[in-house]
């Protein structure tokens, strides 16, 4: 059985992993320029790499302190 490694995570999954609300994650993402938005028809989704999640985590920690 071959396991599939995810290279990107959605905004919802990223928010859960980081313990942030989607709104807070969207704010940090737009301010920092991290994440990639893709549009399909009228649907828009933001995707993050694990490296971007690490950077967002560091930004969120610095904002709390």
C-alpha positions as CSV (number, residue, x, y, z in Angstrom):
1,X,0.0,0.0,0.0
2,X,1.4,3.3,-1.1
3,X,0.8,6.4,1.1
4,X,0.1,9.7,-0.5
5,X,2.1,12.7,0.9
6,X,0.2,16.0,0.8
7,X,2.3,18.9,-0.5
8,X,-0.3,21.5,0.1
9,X,-3.1,22.0,2.6
10,X,-6.3,24.1,2.3
11,X,-7.0,27.2,4.4
12,X,-9.5,25.2,6.5
13,X,-7.0,22.4,7.3
14,X,-4.2,24.9,7.9
15,X,-6.3,26.8,10.4
16,X,-7.0,23.6,12.3
17,X,-3.4,22.5,12.3
18,X,-2.3,25.9,13.5
19,X,-5.1,26.4,16.0
20,X,-6.2,29.6,14.4
21,X,-9.6,30.7,13.1
22,X,-9.9,30.8,9.3
23,X,-10.4,34.6,9.5
24,X,-7.2,35.1,11.5
25,X,-5.2,32.8,9.1
26,X,-6.6,34.8,6.1
27,X,-5.5,38.0,7.8
28,X,-2.0,36.8,8.5
29,X,-1.8,35.3,5.0
30,X,-2.8,38.5,3.2
31,X,-0.4,40.6,5.4
32,X,2.5,38.3,4.9
33,X,1.9,37.3,1.3
34,X,2.0,33.6,2.2
35,X,-0.3,31.0,0.6
36,X,-1.4,30.6,-3.0
37,X,-5.0,31.4,-4.1
38,X,-6.6,29.4,-6.9
39,X,-9.9,30.1,-8.5
40,X,-12.1,27.6,-10.2
41,X,-15.3,29.1,-11.6
42,X,-16.7,31.2,-8.7
43,X,-14.9,29.2,-6.0
44,X,-11.6,30.5,-4.6
45,X,-9.4,28.5,-2.3
46,X,-6.1,29.3,-0.6
47,X,-3.4,26.6,-0.3
48,X,-0.3,26.5,1.9
49,X,2.9,24.5,1.8
50,X,4.2,23.1,5.1
51,X,7.0,25.6,5.0
52,X,4.5,28.5,4.7
53,X,2.6,27.0,7.7
54,X,5.8,27.1,9.7
55,X,6.3,30.7,8.8
56,X,2.7,31.6,9.7
57,X,3.2,29.8,13.0
58,X,6.2,31.9,13.8
59,X,4.4,35.1,12.8
60,X,1.4,34.2,15.0
61,X,3.7,33.5,18.0
62,X,5.4,36.9,17.6
63,X,2.1,38.7,17.4
64,X,1.0,37.2,20.7
65,X,4.2,38.1,22.6
